[in-house]
Amino acid sequence: MRLVLFFVFVSASLQAQSFLVPYNHQLPDSRKIEIQVEFLNEFDAEKETVFLLEDAFDELYMPFHELLDFSESNNFVLIKGRKDNEELKRGVMLSGSLDYQLAYTLYNQDQVARDIEVIRQELLGEEQVILLGYSSSAMVLQHYLSLFPQHVSTMISVNPLVFDVQKNMSFPSSGLTFQGLTLNDE
């Protein structure tokens, strides 16, 4: 299989759809939340499907998918992810200030990877998917690949941000002091 990428501007998505995924995949009876998915070209169940995951920096810069020319030989599906879900945003701010532990629990790459699998199952059944990721989204898609290798035919990482967020990300506690700098709740 050959995927050719041309770096030109393309128009906005053709259609969007919501998928229900668990609020927290670690809880067996978790309520469901909506995750938005955009079909970047006409979806045809007979064609192979490419999943793109919106990158965390897409809102700051030009979204990576806007640089691509989508051929008609594949379906291109952009997963918007958890960051746009209002219920999650309200949940992590329930106490009036950001609950960092809950935010990390609900927004980490494992939750997002499991969301992708729910979407893949609903959209494609047992068919494999092609993953195309840029920067931090490539890292999350690599995590998905590590969890569900049997469901991936090809993985393409463009300029991947490669470090293990799960193990390296930590949030400062109140009163933590560095030389000349004190972090507190004020």
C-alpha positions in Angstrom: 0.0 0.0 0.0 1.2 3.5 -0.8 0.0 6.7 0.9 1.1 9.8 -0.8 0.9 13.1 1.1 0.9 16.4 -0.7 1.4 19.5 1.5 -1.3 21.7 0.2 -4.3 23.4 1.8 -7.6 21.5 1.8 -11.1 22.5 2.6 -12.8 21.8 5.9 -14.3 18.4 6.7 -17.3 17.0 4.9 -19.1 15.7 7.9 -18.8 15.2 11.6 -20.2 12.5 13.9 -20.2 11.8 17.6 -19.1 8.6 19.2 -19.9 7.5 22.7 -16.9 6.4 24.8 -16.4 5.8 28.5 -15.8 8.9 30.7 -13.1 6.8 32.4 -12.0 3.6 30.7 -10.6 2.3 34.0 -14.1 2.2 35.6 -16.1 -0.8 34.4 -19.5 0.9 34.5 -18.4 4.4 33.5 -20.9 6.7 32.0 -20.5 7.7 28.4 -19.3 10.9 26.8 -19.3 12.1 23.2 -16.1 12.4 21.2 -16.3 14.2 17.9 -14.9 12.7 14.7 -14.7 14.5 11.3 -14.7 12.7 8.0 -12.2 14.6 5.9 -13.4 13.0 2.6 -16.4 10.9 1.6 -16.4 7.7 3.8 -16.6 4.4 1.8 -16.7 1.2 3.9 -14.9 -0.6 1.0 -11.8 1.5 1.3 -9.0 1.4 3.9 -9.3 3.9 6.6 -6.7 6.4 7.9 -7.1 7.7 11.5 -5.6 11.1 12.3 -5.7 12.4 15.9 -6.0 16.1 16.4 -2.7 17.3 17.9 -2.6 19.3 21.1 -0.9 22.2 19.3 -3.4 22.4 16.4 -5.3 25.3 17.9 -2.0 27.3 18.3 -0.7 26.7 14.8 -2.2 25.4 11.5 -3.7 22.0 12.0 -1.5 19.3 10.4 -4.4 17.8 8.5 -5.0 21.1 6.7 -1.6 20.6 5.1 -2.6 17.3 3.5 -4.2 16.5 0.2 -6.5 13.6 0.8 -6.6 11.1 -2.0 -9.8 9.3 -2.7 -8.1 5.9 -2.3 -8.6 5.9 1.5 -11.0 7.2 4.1 -9.5 9.9 6.2 -11.0 10.3 9.7 -9.9 13.0 12.2 -10.5 12.2 15.8 -11.0 15.4 17.7 -10.4 13.8 21.1 -11.3 14.4 24.7 -10.1 18.0 24.9 -13.3 19.3 23.3 -15.7 17.5 25.6 -17.5 20.0 27.9 -18.5 17.3 30.5 -14.8 16.5 31.0 -13.9 20.2 31.3 -16.7 20.7 33.9 -15.7 17.5 35.8 -12.1 18.6 36.3 -13.2 22.0 37.5 -16.0 20.8 39.8 -14.4 22.0 43.0 -13.9 25.5 41.5 -10.3 25.0 40.7 -8.5 22.6 38.4 -8.3 19.0 39.9 -4.9 18.0 38.4 -5.1 14.4 39.4 -8.5 14.0 37.9 -7.4 15.9 34.8 -4.5 13.6 34.3 -6.7 10.5 34.9 -9.2 11.6 32.3 -7.0 13.2 29.6 -4.0 10.9 29.6 -2.9 9.1 26.4 -4.2 5.7 27.6 -7.8 7.1 27.8 -7.4 8.7 24.3 -5.9 5.4 22.9 -8.9 3.5 24.3 -11.3 6.1 22.8 -9.7 5.5 19.4 -10.3 1.7 19.8 -14.0 2.3 20.6 -14.3 4.5 17.6 -12.4 1.9 15.4 -14.7 -0.9 16.5 -17.9 1.1 15.9 -16.8 2.4 12.6 -14.8 -0.5 11.1 -15.7 -3.6 13.1 -12.7 -5.9 12.9 -11.0 -4.1 10.0 -7.5 -2.7 10.6 -6.8 1.0 10.5 -3.9 3.1 9.2 -2.6 5.6 11.8 -1.2 8.9 10.7 0.1 11.1 13.5 2.1 14.4 13.8 4.0 15.6 16.9 2.2 14.7 20.1 -0.7 13.0 18.3 2.0 10.6 16.9 3.0 9.7 20.4 -0.6 8.9 21.4 -1.1 6.8 18.3 2.1 4.9 19.1 0.6 4.2 22.5 -2.6 3.0 20.7 -0.4 0.7 18.5 1.3 -0.7 21.6 -2.1 -1.6 23.1 -3.9 -2.8 19.9 -1.2 -3.9 17.3 -3.6 -6.4 15.8 -5.9 -3.6 14.7 -3.2 -1.5 12.8 -2.0 -2.2 9.3 0.4 0.8 9.1 1.6 3.6 11.3 3.0 6.8 9.9 4.6 9.2 12.4 5.6 12.7 11.1 7.9 14.6 13.4 6.8 12.5 16.5 7.2 14.0 19.9 8.8 11.0 21.5 8.8 10.8 25.3 6.7 8.9 27.6 4.1 11.4 29.0 2.6 8.7 31.2 5.9 8.3 33.2 7.4 11.7 32.8 4.5 14.1 33.4 4.0 15.1 37.0 2.1 17.9 38.6 3.7 20.1 41.3 2.3 19.9 44.7 1.5 22.9 46.8 4.5 24.4 48.5 7.1 22.8 46.2 10.2 24.9 46.2 13.0 25.3 43.6 16.0 27.6 44.2 14.6 31.1 44.2 11.0 30.0 43.3 8.2 28.7 45.4 5.0 27.1 44.0 1.9 27.5 46.1 -1.9 27.7 45.8 -2.1 31.5 45.8 
